[in-house]
């Protein structure tokens, strides 16, 4: 290779290592003008684009480097980082594995592999990859932090706490590690210590959105509602949240009168949020607003019947004209309280009659069962149980169990078929209007934290809510009741992942 080219490359690398990204980029481009297939210059030029958030462009240069030099471990490692940034986690894991096939003792590739596997929810493999990375490089801060995240997902809390503590010891200003340590402390119900960790994250990085968000949710859990709802409005700054459908009208948070105004109520997050926040819809109408309500199809019939004066839209539709808008989860801040009067939703009497005929007359109390929620939910691995955990309920001969779970796996259907006191309604529910009709016939619903639980609460039906050791902010800390649903009773795990206690307590009360 031309000595002048190599000299220019060396100066580019020196500038890059000194943090002079723009100067390094110019010099890499100069190298490529003289040697268009130079793999190192292509790879590192790609890295400069990754560092400035131009991920697609960076990936293009890295791929060109690999097209000329396929056995280039560093380029495969950088490709992995680019693909992870693009959300292509399976491809990112494969790229990291190709780097490791060329260089098995490559800490950066192991760390990238661990991060990608974590996103794929392959937490055990993620932990192993990160553990190998820190064994090779004990001072590798990011790998210690990623190891903590994998162990946290596996509920190996002492290991997670130790990994985050190690990352912080190596880099005391590492805001992500302080925030993640706070999450471990909160999941193990050490709330004051968790809040202190969130505060340390914000002291290290005042604009740390996730730390601010976690702090706000903890305030809500603690009943510090005014502070919590104010911080909750920062949710749109988070990368992990699903954005609202764009609407051009200003946000309304209760500061101006609504009389005669056209208000768009924007759907966000999930079905359970709709059921929880529907309590505020009558108040909007009472203030004189003409309301447009965004709802997905599974909620449409239920919403149309309960709120006939509202004009229904799809979740990605806007009205022709409006004066202001409010997302569902901003309603508590706008109103400043929790209207607890239930029911505020009602089932369709005709559908209820049809389901009564379908279920038949029974001599025993009817209990609805839900043991898992949406698997895409970020905390589903903590909030959802297994059907096997519900066996004490199925085994009670003095209760008719009505399964409200829609997506039964074949092995679940086979297990339920062994019990004569089980009616599997879930697979036959067309939408939530059907679900409401069935719930209206039940003496109690026993559910994990799910949309069906919120629907039962909104209908005013007795609800036994089974909660993980560290529950969602909605359910407070250590409480057996909730202001959201007066007819609900909360049963909490005594240890992370242990459902036997709350299931037994709920079964005893059925």
PyMOL commands that set and color helices and strands:
alter all, ss='L'
color gray80, all
select helices_A, chain A and resi 3-17+21-34+39-51+55-68+73-85+89-102+107-119+123-136+141-153+157-170+175-187+191-204+209-221+225-237+271-286+297-306+328-335+349-359+380-383+387-394+410-416+426-428+432-439+451-458+473-475+500-508
alter helices_A, ss='H'
color red, helices_A
select strands_A, chain A and resi 250-251+262-266+290-294+311-313+324-327+365-370+399-403+422-424+444-448+463-467+488-492
alter strands_A, ss='S'
color yellow, strands_A
deselect
rebuild
show_as cartoon
